[in-house]
Amino acid sequence: QVQLVESGGGSVQVGESLRLSCAASGTISGWTMGWYRQAPGKQRELVASINQRKVTLYADAGKGRFTVSRDNAKGTGFLQMNSLRVDDTSVYYCNLILKVVEEYWGPGTQVTVSS
């Protein structure tokens, strides 16, 4: 059983940056990490993902502002968020897919952007 620990959320002003981290317990291999967010009253949506070959995918909302990365040795993924906007306010979740068949979710971290 893999556990995910997220960190880096918080409250910032418009235009500022945050870096989210998601660390997996134990040693993992063959993993893809996705970052999702869910605002109150809305569905959870994909923000970005990165696979084991470091191929990245971005939803339109984060293109040009967000950067997803990973540290394979540490089993950790990152989401660098720049030029944050009020509508980026959400709970952000990391999602880990191991070898295609296992899926885990982090507990979520709150990101609040105010003007």
Backbone hydrogen bonds, N-H to C=O, Kabsch-Sander energy under -0.5 kcal/mol:
donor,donor_aa,acceptor,acceptor_aa,energy
5,V,23,A,-2.4
6,E,4,L,-0.5
7,S,21,S,-2.1
10,G,110,Q,-1.1
12,V,112,T,-2.7
14,V,114,S,-2.0
15,G,84,L,-3.0
16,E,13,Q,-2.1
18,L,81,M,-2.2
20,L,18,L,-0.5
20,L,79,L,-2.8
21,S,7,S,-2.8
22,C,77,G,-2.3
23,A,5,V,-2.6
24,A,75,G,-2.3
25,S,3,Q,-2.4
28,I,26,G,-0.5
32,T,97,I,-2.3
33,M,50,I,-2.5
34,G,95,N,-2.9
35,W,48,A,-3.5
36,Y,93,Y,-3.1
37,R,45,E,-2.4
38,Q,91,V,-2.2
42,K,39,A,-2.3
45,E,37,R,-2.9
47,V,35,W,-3.6
48,A,35,W,-1.5
49,S,57,L,-2.2
50,I,33,M,-2.5
51,N,55,V,-1.9
54,K,51,N,-2.3
56,T,54,K,-0.5
57,L,49,S,-2.2
59,A,47,V,-2.6
62,G,59,A,-1.3
63,K,59,A,-1.0
63,K,60,D,-0.5
65,R,62,G,-2.2
66,F,62,G,-3.1
67,T,80,Q,-2.6
69,S,78,F,-2.0
71,D,76,T,-3.0
72,N,70,R,-0.6
75,G,71,D,-1.0
75,G,72,N,-0.6
76,T,71,D,-1.8
77,G,22,C,-2.5
78,F,69,S,-2.7
79,L,20,L,-2.3
80,Q,67,T,-3.2
81,M,18,L,-3.4
81,M,79,L,-0.6
82,N,65,R,-2.0
82,N,80,Q,-0.6
83,S,15,G,-0.7
84,L,16,E,-2.3
88,D,85,R,-1.8
89,T,86,V,-1.7
90,S,111,V,-1.7
91,V,38,Q,-2.0
92,Y,90,S,-0.6
92,Y,109,T,-3.1
93,Y,36,Y,-2.9
95,N,34,G,-2.9
96,L,104,Y,-2.7
97,I,32,T,-2.8
98,L,96,L,-0.5
98,L,102,E,-2.5
99,K,30,G,-3.3
99,K,97,I,-0.6
101,V,98,L,-0.8
101,V,99,K,-1.1
102,E,98,L,-2.1
104,Y,96,L,-2.5
106,G,94,C,-2.7
109,T,92,Y,-2.2
111,V,90,S,-2.8
112,T,10,G,-2.7
114,S,12,V,-2.4
114,S,112,T,-0.5
